[in-house]
Amino acid sequence: MKFKVDIWLRGNNHATTEQLTLASREPEAWTDEDVVLVLSTMLRALSRAKDPTEDVDRKIKLRGFSWIVNPYDSGGVVIAIELTLGAVVAGPFDIGENKLTAMIQRAIETDKIEPQAVH
């Protein structure tokens, strides 16, 4: 699946657009794991825009950012994420706004659960 992301770094007066490719289902068939992959890919794209030498295998945690799912003018929805670093908007995706919002909420809640250490 291919999708576009618009990236704006805080302190810059312009945004850039990238096309990203994921080995994933089409949006209407997404699972929560697919949503985690999309969000992580968006966050990596924003980070790469700031530092192109970033480790692509670095662990991503889904916390510390604001997000929203919004309808797109010509159909579908977009995901917008904002951090102190800047903002990234991806889409449009052909999936219901409420469905995607619920999936993102579950993904973030699940990511907050840390595995317990066994001693």
TIMI-2910 file (N, C-alpha, C, CB; in pm, 1 decimal, decimal comma, always signed):
<rs>
+----------+----------+----------+----------+----------+----------+----------+----------+----------+----------+----------+----------+------+
!      n_x !      n_y !      n_z !     ca_x !     ca_y !     ca_z !      c_x !      c_y !      c_z !     cb_x !     cb_y !     cb_z ! resn !
+----------+----------+----------+----------+----------+----------+----------+----------+----------+----------+----------+----------+------+
!    +83,7 !   -116,0 !     +0,0 !     +0,0 !     +0,0 !     +0,0 !    +89,2 !   +123,5 !     +0,0 !    -95,8 !     -0,9 !   +120,5 !  Met !
!    +54,2 !   +220,7 !    -82,2 !   +126,8 !   +347,6 !    -88,8 !    +38,1 !   +458,9 !    -35,4 !   +172,2 !   +378,6 !   -234,2 !  Lys !
!   +101,7 !   +553,4 !    +34,4 !    +28,3 !   +671,3 !    +81,3 !   +124,0 !   +788,1 !    +95,1 !    -42,6 !   +642,9 !   +216,3 !  Phe !
!    +67,1 !   +907,8 !    +89,8 !   +147,3 !  +1029,2 !    +99,8 !   +146,3 !  +1081,6 !   +241,2 !    +96,6 !  +1136,0 !     +3,9 !  Lys !
!   +258,6 !  +1142,2 !   +279,4 !   +267,8 !  +1213,9 !   +405,7 !   +320,8 !  +1353,3 !   +377,9 !   +358,6 !  +1138,6 !   +507,1 !  Val !
!   +259,4 !  +1450,4 !   +442,3 !   +308,0 !  +1587,7 !   +440,3 !   +376,7 !  +1611,3 !   +573,4 !   +191,6 !  +1691,5 !   +415,5 !  Asp !
!   +500,4 !  +1660,7 !   +568,4 !   +582,7 !  +1677,4 !   +688,0 !   +619,5 !  +1823,9 !   +702,8 !   +710,2 !  +1589,2 !   +681,4 !  Ile !
!   +596,8 !  +1874,8 !   +822,5 !   +636,0 !  +2011,0 !   +855,3 !   +720,4 !  +2007,2 !   +981,8 !   +511,5 !  +2103,3 !   +873,3 !  Trp !
!   +843,7 !  +2056,0 !   +972,2 !   +932,4 !  +2063,8 !  +1088,3 !   +919,7 !  +2201,2 !  +1152,2 !  +1079,8 !  +2035,5 !  +1048,1 !  Leu !
!   +904,5 !  +2201,6 !  +1284,4 !   +893,5 !  +2328,1 !  +1355,8 !  +1016,4 !  +2414,4 !  +1324,2 !   +880,2 !  +2304,3 !  +1509,6 !  Arg !
!   +991,7 !  +2540,9 !  +1297,3 !  +1099,1 !  +2633,1 !  +1262,9 !  +1117,6 !  +2650,3 !  +1113,4 !  +1227,0 !  +2586,2 !  +1323,4 !  Gly !
!  +1055,0 !  +2564,3 !  +1033,3 !  +1061,0 !  +2576,6 !   +887,4 !   +934,5 !  +2644,8 !   +837,3 !  +1078,3 !  +2437,4 !   +820,3 !  Asn !
!   +947,6 !  +2714,4 !   +725,4 !   +832,8 !  +2782,3 !   +666,0 !   +769,0 !  +2701,8 !   +554,4 !   +874,1 !  +2916,8 !   +613,6 !  Asn !
!   +810,8 !  +2578,5 !   +535,9 !   +756,3 !  +2498,0 !   +426,8 !   +737,6 !  +2353,1 !   +472,4 !   +849,0 !  +2504,3 !   +302,9 !  His !
!   +651,9 !  +2284,8 !   +400,6 !   +629,6 !  +2142,8 !   +426,1 !   +686,4 !  +2063,7 !   +308,7 !   +477,2 !  +2111,6 !   +446,7 !  Ala !
!   +715,3 !  +1938,2 !   +332,9 !   +759,4 !  +1848,9 !   +226,4 !   +660,3 !  +1733,3 !   +217,5 !   +905,1 !  +1796,8 !   +252,0 !  Thr !
!   +655,6 !  +1670,2 !   +101,9 !   +566,4 !  +1556,5 !    +81,3 !   +649,4 !  +1436,5 !    +40,2 !   +457,9 !  +1588,0 !    -25,5 !  Thr !
!   +619,3 !  +1321,7 !   +100,8 !   +684,5 !  +1195,3 !    +66,5 !   +577,2 !  +1093,0 !    +36,0 !   +777,6 !  +1145,8 !   +181,4 !  Glu !
!   +610,1 !   +997,3 !    -46,7 !   +522,9 !   +882,2 !    -66,6 !   +586,8 !   +764,0 !     +3,4 !   +499,6 !   +852,7 !   -218,7 !  Gln !
!   +510,7 !   +699,6 !    +90,4 !   +560,4 !   +586,2 !   +166,3 !   +492,6 !   +458,6 !   +119,0 !   +537,5 !   +607,1 !   +316,7 !  Leu !
!   +560,7 !   +347,9 !   +132,1 !   +507,4 !   +217,6 !    +92,3 !   +515,6 !   +123,3 !   +210,9 !   +584,6 !   +159,5 !    -30,0 !  Thr !
!   +405,1 !    +55,8 !   +238,5 !   +400,0 !    -42,7 !   +346,1 !   +347,6 !   -174,8 !   +293,7 !   +312,5 !     +7,3 !   +461,8 !  Leu !
!   +397,7 !   -282,5 !   +348,4 !   +342,0 !   -414,3 !   +319,1 !   +222,6 !   -431,9 !   +411,7 !   +449,2 !   -530,2 !   +338,4 !  Ala !
!   +109,2 !   -383,1 !   +368,5 !     -9,4 !   -382,8 !   +453,4 !   -133,2 !   -399,1 !   +367,5 !    -17,9 !   -253,2 !   +536,6 !  Ser !
!   -242,7 !   -430,4 !   +434,8 !   -372,0 !   -440,7 !   +366,9 !   -422,3 !   -302,0 !   +328,5 !   -475,4 !   -512,5 !   +456,6 !  Arg !
!   -527,2 !   -299,6 !   +247,6 !   -593,3 !   -172,9 !   +218,1 !   -662,1 !   -123,6 !   +345,5 !   -696,2 !   -188,4 !   +100,7 !  Glu !
!   -677,6 !     +7,5 !   +362,1 !   -725,5 !    +63,7 !   +488,9 !   -855,0 !     +3,0 !   +544,0 !   -745,7 !   +208,7 !   +471,8 !  Pro !
!   -952,6 !    -23,6 !   +463,1 !  -1078,8 !    -76,4 !   +515,0 !  -1061,0 !   -213,1 !   +582,2 !  -1180,8 !    -87,3 !   +402,2 !  Glu !
!   -955,2 !   -284,9 !   +547,4 !   -928,4 !   -417,3 !   +605,6 !   -819,8 !   -412,9 !   +713,9 !   -886,7 !   -514,8 !   +495,6 !  Ala !
!   -776,0 !   -293,4 !   +753,7 !   -670,0 !   -281,2 !   +853,0 !   -704,9 !   -350,2 !   +983,5 !   -640,2 !   -136,2 !   +879,0 !  Trp !
!   -600,7 !   -402,2 !  +1046,7 !   -608,1 !   -451,9 !  +1183,4 !   -541,0 !   -347,4 !  +1272,1 !   -539,8 !   -594,0 !  +1198,3 !  Thr !
!   -549,4 !   -366,6 !  +1403,4 !   -480,6 !   -274,4 !  +1494,5 !   -330,1 !   -275,3 !  +1468,4 !   -509,4 !   -311,8 !  +1641,6 !  Asp !
!   -275,1 !   -391,0 !  +1431,0 !   -131,7 !   -399,7 !  +1401,4 !    -95,5 !   -316,0 !  +1278,3 !    -90,5 !   -546,6 !  +1379,4 !  Glu !
!   -184,8 !   -312,4 !  +1179,4 !   -160,7 !   -229,0 !  +1061,6 !   -158,4 !    -81,5 !  +1100,6 !   -268,5 !   -254,3 !   +954,0 !  Asp !
!   -246,6 !    -42,8 !  +1191,5 !   -251,9 !    +96,2 !  +1236,9 !   -123,4 !   +132,7 !  +1310,6 !   -374,4 !   +119,0 !  +1328,1 !  Val !
!    -72,9 !    +42,7 !  +1393,5 !    +55,5 !    +66,0 !  +1461,8 !   +165,3 !    +87,4 !  +1357,3 !    +91,7 !    -54,2 !  +1556,1 !  Val !
!   +165,5 !     +6,4 !  +1252,8 !   +265,4 !    +19,3 !  +1147,0 !   +254,8 !   +154,8 !  +1076,8 !   +249,7 !    -94,1 !  +1045,1 !  Leu !
!   +134,5 !   +199,0 !  +1046,9 !   +114,8 !   +329,2 !   +981,3 !   +162,2 !   +441,5 !  +1072,6 !    -34,2 !   +350,1 !   +943,5 !  Val !
!   +120,1 !   +440,6 !  +1198,2 !   +161,6 !   +545,5 !  +1291,6 !   +312,8 !   +547,4 !  +1309,5 !    +93,5 !   +526,1 !  +1426,9 !  Leu !
!   +373,9 !   +431,4 !  +1325,9 !   +519,6 !   +423,2 !  +1342,0 !   +591,3 !   +475,6 !  +1218,0 !   +562,6 !   +278,2 !  +1370,4 !  Ser !
!   +538,8 !   +442,3 !  +1102,1 !   +598,5 !   +488,1 !   +976,3 !   +588,2 !   +639,8 !   +964,1 !   +530,0 !   +420,4 !   +856,0 !  Thr !
!   +475,5 !   +694,8 !  +1005,3 !   +459,3 !   +840,7 !  +1003,8 !   +559,3 !   +907,6 !  +1096,8 !   +316,2 !   +879,6 !  +1043,9 !  Met !
!   +573,9 !   +853,3 !  +1217,2 !   +667,7 !   +911,4 !  +1314,0 !   +811,3 !   +900,2 !  +1265,4 !   +653,5 !   +842,9 !  +1450,1 !  Leu !
!   +845,6 !   +787,5 !  +1203,8 !   +981,3 !   +770,9 !  +1148,5 !  +1006,7 !   +871,7 !  +1035,5 !  +1001,3 !   +625,8 !  +1096,0 !  Arg !
!   +906,9 !   +895,7 !   +950,9 !   +922,5 !   +991,2 !   +840,6 !   +949,2 !  +1131,5 !   +895,2 !   +796,4 !   +991,8 !   +750,7 !  Ala !
!   +877,4 !  +1169,5 !  +1000,0 !   +898,7 !  +1300,8 !  +1061,5 !  +1039,0 !  +1309,6 !  +1120,1 !   +793,2 !  +1327,8 !  +1170,9 !  Leu !
!  +1079,9 !  +1207,0 !  +1191,0 !  +1212,7 !  +1204,6 !  +1251,6 !  +1322,8 !  +1206,0 !  +1145,6 !  +1227,6 !  +1081,7 !  +1340,9 !  Ser !
!  +1302,5 !  +1129,7 !  +1037,2 !  +1400,4 !  +1125,3 !   +926,7 !  +1414,1 !  +1261,8 !   +859,3 !  +1359,1 !  +1019,5 !   +822,1 !  Arg !
!  +1302,9 !  +1336,0 !   +853,2 !  +1308,5 !  +1469,9 !   +793,1 !  +1400,9 !  +1560,9 !   +873,8 !  +1166,7 !  +1531,8 !   +784,4 !  Ala !
!  +1402,4 !  +1541,2 !  +1004,0 !  +1490,9 !  +1619,9 !  +1090,7 !  +1633,7 !  +1566,6 !  +1086,7 !  +1439,0 !  +1619,2 !  +1235,1 !  Lys !
!  +1648,7 !  +1433,5 !  +1085,7 !  +1781,4 !  +1370,6 !  +1088,6 !  +1782,9 !  +1251,2 !   +992,9 !  +1818,9 !  +1325,3 !  +1233,8 !  Asp !
!  +1827,4 !  +1272,7 !   +868,7 !  +1827,7 !  +1164,6 !   +769,0 !  +1914,3 !  +1045,0 !   +805,7 !  +1873,6 !  +1218,2 !   +638,2 !  Pro !
!  +2003,3 !  +1059,0 !   +905,5 !  +2090,2 !   +947,8 !   +944,2 !  +2029,3 !   +863,1 !  +1055,3 !  +2225,4 !  +1000,4 !   +988,4 !  Thr !
!  +1904,2 !   +891,0 !  +1093,1 !  +1840,2 !   +817,8 !  +1202,9 !  +1839,9 !   +667,2 !  +1177,4 !  +1696,7 !   +867,5 !  +1223,1 !  Glu !
!  +1855,6 !   +591,8 !  +1283,1 !  +1850,6 !   +445,8 !  +1277,5 !  +1708,6 !   +402,2 !  +1242,6 !  +1896,2 !   +382,8 !  +1412,8 !  Asp !
!  +1690,6 !   +338,0 !  +1128,4 !  +1556,9 !   +300,1 !  +1082,8 !  +1495,9 !   +189,4 !  +1167,3 !  +1561,9 !   +256,3 !   +938,5 !  Val !
!  +1575,9 !   +119,9 !  +1246,0 !  +1524,9 !    +12,1 !  +1330,4 !  +1502,2 !    +55,8 !  +1475,4 !  +1620,6 !   -104,7 !  +1327,2 !  Asp !
!  +1516,4 !   +184,6 !  +1500,8 !  +1497,4 !   +236,3 !  +1636,2 !  +1355,5 !   +207,9 !  +1684,0 !  +1526,6 !   +387,8 !  +1641,3 !  Arg !
!  +1340,2 !   +170,3 !  +1809,8 !  +1209,3 !   +139,9 !  +1867,9 !  +1123,4 !   +266,1 !  +1872,9 !  +1225,0 !    +79,7 !  +2009,7 !  Lys !
!   +998,4 !   +252,1 !  +1834,9 !   +902,3 !   +362,1 !  +1837,4 !   +798,6 !   +333,1 !  +1945,2 !   +834,3 !   +381,4 !  +1697,9 !  Ile !
!   +773,3 !   +431,0 !  +2031,5 !   +665,8 !   +421,2 !  +2130,4 !   +555,9 !   +518,7 !  +2089,4 !   +718,0 !   +452,0 !  +2276,0 !  Lys !
!   +433,4 !   +475,2 !  +2099,9 !   +319,8 !   +557,1 !  +2058,9 !   +270,2 !   +640,8 !  +2176,8 !   +205,9 !   +468,5 !  +2003,7 !  Leu !
!   +351,5 !   +740,1 !  +2213,2 !   +313,2 !   +830,9 !  +2320,3 !   +384,2 !   +963,8 !  +2301,2 !   +346,0 !   +770,6 !  +2458,6 !  Arg !
!   +331,5 !  +1066,7 !  +2366,9 !   +396,5 !  +1197,0 !  +2362,6 !   +360,0 !  +1280,3 !  +2241,1 !   +543,3 !  +1179,0 !  +2366,5 !  Gly !
!   +247,5 !  +1249,2 !  +2178,5 !   +206,2 !  +1329,2 !  +2063,5 !    +54,7 !  +1345,9 !  +2061,9 !   +254,1 !  +1264,5 !  +1932,4 !  Phe !
!    +11,1 !  +1450,6 !  +1993,0 !   -131,4 !  +1473,9 !  +1970,8 !   -166,1 !  +1419,8 !  +1833,4 !   -167,8 !  +1626,0 !  +1982,7 !  Ser !
!   -287,9 !  +1368,5 !  +1819,3 !   -328,2 !  +1312,9 !  +1690,7 !   -477,7 !  +1335,8 !  +1670,3 !   -294,2 !  +1161,6 !  +1682,5 !  Trp !
!   -517,9 !  +1329,3 !  +1544,0 !   -658,2 !  +1340,8 !  +1508,6 !   -680,2 !  +1272,3 !  +1374,2 !   -702,9 !  +1489,7 !  +1503,6 !  Ile !
!   -799,5 !  +1219,2 !  +1356,2 !   -842,8 !  +1165,5 !  +1227,6 !   -947,1 !  +1263,6 !  +1175,7 !   -900,9 !  +1016,9 !  +1240,0 !  Val !
!   -925,8 !  +1314,1 !  +1054,8 !  -1016,8 !  +1412,4 !   +996,0 !  -1063,9 !  +1367,6 !   +858,5 !   -949,0 !  +1549,3 !   +986,3 !  Asn !
!  -1188,4 !  +1402,9 !   +822,4 !  -1234,5 !  +1376,6 !   +685,8 !  -1150,3 !  +1457,4 !   +587,1 !  -1385,5 !  +1411,6 !   +670,3 !  Pro !
!  -1130,1 !  +1402,1 !   +469,3 !  -1054,7 !  +1468,7 !   +363,3 !  -1155,1 !  +1520,8 !   +260,8 !   -950,1 !  +1371,3 !   +296,7 !  Tyr !
!  -1128,1 !  +1638,3 !   +205,5 !  -1222,8 !  +1704,1 !   +114,5 !  -1272,0 !  +1615,2 !     +1,5 !  -1159,6 !  +1825,7 !    +56,0 !  Asp !
!  -1182,0 !  +1541,7 !    -61,9 !  -1221,5 !  +1461,9 !   -179,1 !  -1256,6 !  +1317,7 !   -142,9 !  -1109,6 !  +1462,1 !   -282,1 !  Ser !
!  -1270,1 !  +1287,5 !    -12,3 !  -1308,2 !  +1153,9 !    +31,7 !  -1202,0 !  +1088,8 !   +116,3 !  -1338,0 !  +1067,2 !    -86,1 !  Gly !
!  -1245,2 !   +998,7 !   +200,9 !  -1153,9 !   +931,0 !   +291,2 !  -1121,9 !  +1017,2 !   +411,7 !  -1026,4 !   +893,4 !   +218,9 !  Gly !
!  -1020,3 !   +975,2 !   +484,2 !   -977,0 !  +1047,6 !   +603,7 !   -825,2 !  +1059,4 !   +604,1 !  -1026,5 !   +976,6 !   +732,5 !  Val !
!   -775,8 !  +1155,4 !   +681,3 !   -631,4 !  +1170,8 !   +701,6 !   -601,9 !  +1155,1 !   +850,2 !   -580,6 !  +1309,6 !   +648,8 !  Val !
!   -479,8 !  +1114,1 !   +879,0 !   -430,2 !  +1106,9 !  +1016,5 !   -329,0 !  +1219,9 !  +1030,9 !   -365,6 !   +964,8 !  +1049,9 !  Ile !
!   -348,7 !  +1303,8 !  +1133,0 !   -254,5 !  +1412,1 !  +1160,7 !   -192,4 !  +1388,4 !  +1298,1 !   -325,2 !  +1552,0 !  +1154,3 !  Ala !
!    -60,0 !  +1398,7 !  +1304,3 !    +15,4 !  +1383,2 !  +1428,4 !    +98,0 !  +1509,1 !  +1448,6 !   +106,3 !  +1255,4 !  +1425,1 !  Ile !
!    +99,3 !  +1558,5 !  +1574,4 !   +180,8 !  +1674,7 !  +1606,9 !   +267,2 !  +1645,3 !  +1727,7 !    +93,1 !  +1797,6 !  +1632,5 !  Glu !
!   +394,5 !  +1681,7 !  +1716,9 !   +492,0 !  +1669,8 !  +1825,6 !   +565,7 !  +1802,1 !  +1836,9 !   +592,1 !  +1551,2 !  +1800,9 !  Leu !
!   +651,5 !  +1815,3 !  +1936,6 !   +732,2 !  +1936,5 !  +1946,6 !   +825,6 !  +1948,8 !  +1826,6 !   +813,0 !  +1936,8 !  +2077,3 !  Thr !
!   +862,5 !  +1836,4 !  +1766,0 !   +948,9 !  +1834,5 !  +1648,2 !   +880,7 !  +1894,7 !  +1525,6 !   +992,0 !  +1692,3 !  +1618,0 !  Leu !
!   +750,3 !  +1873,8 !  +1513,9 !   +675,8 !  +1921,0 !  +1397,8 !   +546,9 !  +1842,7 !  +1383,0 !   +760,2 !  +1909,3 !  +1270,4 !  Gly !
!   +499,3 !  +1833,5 !  +1259,0 !   +372,8 !  +1764,1 !  +1233,1 !   +384,9 !  +1680,0 !  +1106,7 !   +256,0 !  +1865,0 !  +1219,7 !  Ala !
!   +303,5 !  +1573,8 !  +1102,6 !   +298,7 !  +1487,3 !   +984,9 !   +152,2 !  +1450,7 !   +962,3 !   +388,9 !  +1358,1 !  +1003,1 !  Val !
!   +109,4 !  +1459,6 !   +835,9 !    -28,1 !  +1426,1 !   +797,9 !    -20,3 !  +1320,9 !   +688,1 !   -108,6 !  +1553,7 !   +750,0 !  Val !
!    -94,5 !  +1211,0 !   +706,3 !    -92,1 !  +1100,8 !   +608,9 !   -231,6 !  +1074,8 !   +556,0 !    -34,5 !   +972,2 !   +672,1 !  Ala !
!   -236,4 !  +1033,1 !   +430,6 !   -363,8 !   +995,0 !   +369,9 !   -384,3 !  +1067,2 !   +238,7 !   -479,7 !  +1024,4 !   +464,5 !  Gly !
!   -504,8 !  +1061,9 !   +187,8 !   -626,0 !  +1010,0 !   +250,6 !   -633,8 !   +856,9 !   +243,1 !   -749,0 !  +1071,5 !   +184,5 !  Pro !
!   -705,9 !   +803,3 !   +342,1 !   -728,5 !   +660,0 !   +351,2 !   -877,9 !   +632,9 !   +338,9 !   -672,4 !   +602,9 !   +484,2 !  Phe !
!   -911,5 !   +525,9 !   +269,2 !  -1051,4 !   +487,7 !   +250,4 !  -1095,1 !   +397,1 !   +365,2 !  -1071,8 !   +416,6 !   +113,6 !  Asp !
!  -1130,1 !   +460,1 !   +477,6 !  -1173,5 !   +390,0 !   +598,6 !  -1260,2 !   +488,1 !   +676,7 !  -1050,2 !   +338,5 !   +685,2 !  Ile !
!  -1355,4 !   +437,2 !   +751,2 !  -1442,9 !   +522,9 !   +830,1 !  -1368,4 !   +597,8 !   +939,2 !  -1552,9 !   +441,2 !   +891,3 !  Gly !
!  -1406,5 !   +722,6 !   +959,7 !  -1341,3 !   +806,9 !  +1060,1 !  -1351,9 !   +746,9 !  +1200,1 !  -1402,3 !   +946,5 !  +1059,0 !  Glu !
!  -1470,4 !   +704,3 !  +1239,0 !  -1489,5 !   +647,0 !  +1373,1 !  -1413,2 !   +516,2 !  +1390,7 !  -1637,9 !   +623,7 !  +1399,8 !  Asn !
!  -1412,2 !   +434,4 !  +1287,1 !  -1340,9 !   +306,3 !  +1293,5 !  -1191,1 !   +329,5 !  +1313,1 !  -1365,9 !   +223,5 !  +1165,1 !  Lys !
!  -1133,5 !   +419,6 !  +1233,4 !   -990,2 !   +446,9 !  +1243,7 !   -956,2 !   +512,4 !  +1377,2 !   -944,5 !   +536,6 !  +1128,1 !  Leu !
!  -1039,0 !   +603,9 !  +1422,6 !  -1016,0 !   +668,5 !  +1552,4 !  -1010,7 !   +564,3 !  +1663,6 !  -1126,5 !   +772,5 !  +1582,1 !  Thr !
!  -1104,5 !   +471,1 !  +1663,4 !  -1106,2 !   +365,9 !  +1765,6 !   -982,6 !   +277,5 !  +1756,4 !  -1232,4 !   +280,3 !  +1752,0 !  Ala !
!   -939,0 !   +246,9 !  +1634,9 !   -821,0 !   +162,7 !  +1616,9 !   -695,5 !   +232,8 !  +1668,6 !   -803,8 !   +125,7 !  +1469,0 !  Met !
!   -683,3 !   +361,8 !  +1641,6 !   -567,5 !   +437,4 !  +1690,7 !   -569,1 !   +443,1 !  +1842,6 !   -566,1 !   +580,2 !  +1632,0 !  Ile !
!   -686,2 !   +468,1 !  +1900,7 !   -695,6 !   +471,5 !  +2047,0 !   -651,3 !   +338,9 !  +2107,6 !   -839,1 !   +504,0 !  +2090,8 !  Gln !
!   -696,1 !   +227,1 !  +2049,6 !   -655,3 !    +95,9 !  +2100,8 !   -505,7 !    +74,9 !  +2085,0 !   -731,3 !    -15,8 !  +2029,0 !  Arg !
!   -451,1 !   +116,0 !  +1970,0 !   -307,4 !    +97,9 !  +1945,0 !   -224,3 !   +174,1 !  +2047,1 !   -271,1 !   +143,9 !  +1803,0 !  Ala !
!   -264,3 !   +295,7 !  +2077,3 !   -189,9 !   +377,1 !  +2173,3 !   -204,2 !   +320,0 !  +2313,2 !   -238,2 !   +522,7 !  +2170,2 !  Ile !
!   -323,5 !   +279,1 !  +2350,8 !   -344,6 !   +219,9 !  +2483,1 !   -264,7 !    +90,7 !  +2499,0 !   -494,0 !   +192,5 !  +2506,2 !  Glu !
!   -264,9 !     +7,4 !  +2398,0 !   -190,9 !   -118,6 !  +2403,1 !    -41,0 !    -92,5 !  +2413,7 !   -221,4 !   -204,3 !  +2278,9 !  Thr !
!     +7,6 !    +10,5 !  +2343,9 !   +150,4 !    +41,8 !  +2345,8 !   +195,7 !    +95,1 !  +2481,7 !   +182,8 !   +143,3 !  +2237,3 !  Asp !
!   +102,8 !   +147,3 !  +2560,9 !   +137,4 !   +199,7 !  +2694,2 !   +166,5 !    +88,0 !  +2792,7 !    +24,4 !   +287,2 !  +2748,0 !  Lys !
!   +116,9 !    -31,1 !  +2765,2 !   +135,1 !   -143,6 !  +2856,5 !   +277,8 !   -197,0 !  +2840,4 !    +29,3 !   -256,3 !  +2829,4 !  Ile !
!   +355,2 !   -182,3 !  +2944,6 !   +493,1 !   -231,0 !  +2942,1 !   +496,3 !   -376,3 !  +2987,9 !   +584,9 !   -143,2 !  +3031,7 !  Glu !
!   +574,3 !   -460,5 !  +2923,0 !   +586,9 !   -597,8 !  +2972,0 !   +650,4 !   -596,9 !  +3110,8 !   +671,0 !   -684,2 !  +2873,8 !  Pro !
!   +601,5 !   -683,3 !  +3196,0 !   +655,1 !   -692,0 !  +3330,6 !   +781,4 !   -776,5 !  +3331,9 !   +551,1 !   -749,8 !  +3426,3 !  Gln !
!   +876,4 !   -734,3 !  +3411,6 !  +1000,7 !   -810,9 !  +3425,4 !   +976,4 !   -930,4 !  +3515,1 !  +1114,9 !   -722,9 !  +3482,0 !  Ala !
!  +1037,5 !  -1040,7 !  +3480,8 !  +1029,9 !  -1161,0 !  +3562,5 !  +1163,4 !  -1174,8 !  +3634,7 !   +997,4 !  -1288,6 !  +3475,7 !  Val !
!  +1156,8 !  -1187,8 !  +3767,1 !  +1280,5 !  -1196,6 !  +3847,1 !  +1296,8 !  -1335,1 !  +3901,9 !  +1280,2 !  -1094,8 !  +3961,9 !  His !
+----------+----------+----------+----------+----------+----------+----------+----------+----------+----------+----------+----------+------+
</rs>
